Amino acid sequence: MTEIKKKIIFTVTQREKEDFKIRLHYDNLTQANFFRGVIKGYLEKDENFLTYLNTFKKNNGIQNNIVRHKIIKDIHKAKNTKNLFALEDKEVDSIFDILESEHPDL
């Protein structure tokens, strides 16, 4: 079965679009590759990406310092827990599937 794909659309200025296209060409990337990489880095909580995102949020007044630091702390805590118990995403999903089957009312 194929997964349904959806478009993500947003607007930028003409100048930003032109500069973006130039940078993509310089880095030998397509728009699709670029945005798939950004989405993957965000969803996988890539530390380098999250460091940039935290700086972006700080510079643009998105979230206060307390919330940003709590998010970073939670991400590190989750990573340490996964490492401590040697859990991978498939194993975590499996644990939730087991819990759901044993306790469907949760």
N, C-alpha and C positions, 0 to 999 in steps of 0.2 A: 504494500500500500504506500502510495506516495504522500508525502506531507504537504499540506496546503501552505503556499507561500504568500506572504503579504508584503505590500510596498510600504515604505516609510517615506513620507514626503514632508519637507519643510522648506522655508525660504531663506535666502541670503541675499546680500546686495550683489549687484552685477560685478563690482570690483572683487568681492570675496570669491565669487564663482570663478572669475578669471584667474585670480591668484591660486586658488585651489587646483584648478586644472593644470596650471604651470607646475606646481609642486608635485602633483600626481605624476605628471610626465617625467619630471626630474627623478623621482623615486621609482619609476617604472611600475606604477600601480594603476589599476582601474578604480573608478569610484566604488564599484561593488566590492572589490578586494579590500579597499581601505575601510569601508564601513563594516564589512564582515569582521575584519580584524579588530576594530574598535569594540564592536558588540561582544566578540569573543573575550577580549581582554577585560571588559566590564563584567560580563557574566561569570567568568572564571576567577574574578577578583585578583587579577594580575597585579602584583605589588607595584610595579613601575607605572602601570596605568592608574592605579588608585592614588599614588603619590601625586601624579599630575592632576587628577580629578579633584583631590583635596585642595591643591593650590588654586585651581580654577574656582572652586566654590568659595574659598577664602577671599580671593581677589574680586569676586562678583557678588559678595554679600549673600551667598546661598548657604543657609544653615549657620548657626552660631558655633563658636569654638567648642563648646561643651558637646554638642551633638556630633560634630565632625570627629572629635577625639574619641567619643563613645563608639562610633561606627568603626573607626580604625582599631580600637581596642577589641571590639567584638570579632572583627575579622581575624586578628592575630590569635585570639583565644580559640576560635573555631579551628584555625589551622593547626594550632598546637594540640588540640584535642584529637583531630584527625591523625596527626603524627603519633601521638601517644598510643592510640589504639590501632594504628596502622589501618585506618579505614579509608577506602576509596569511595567515590560517588556511587558505584554500583552496589557496594556493600551497604552503604547508608540507605539507599533506596530499598534494598532487600530487607533491611531491618524494619523500615516503615511498612513495607508490604506485609511482613509477618505480624506486626502489631495491629495493622488494620484488619487482617483476616481473623485474628484472635479476639479483637475488641472492636467490632464494627460500629458500636455506639459512640466511639471516641471521635 
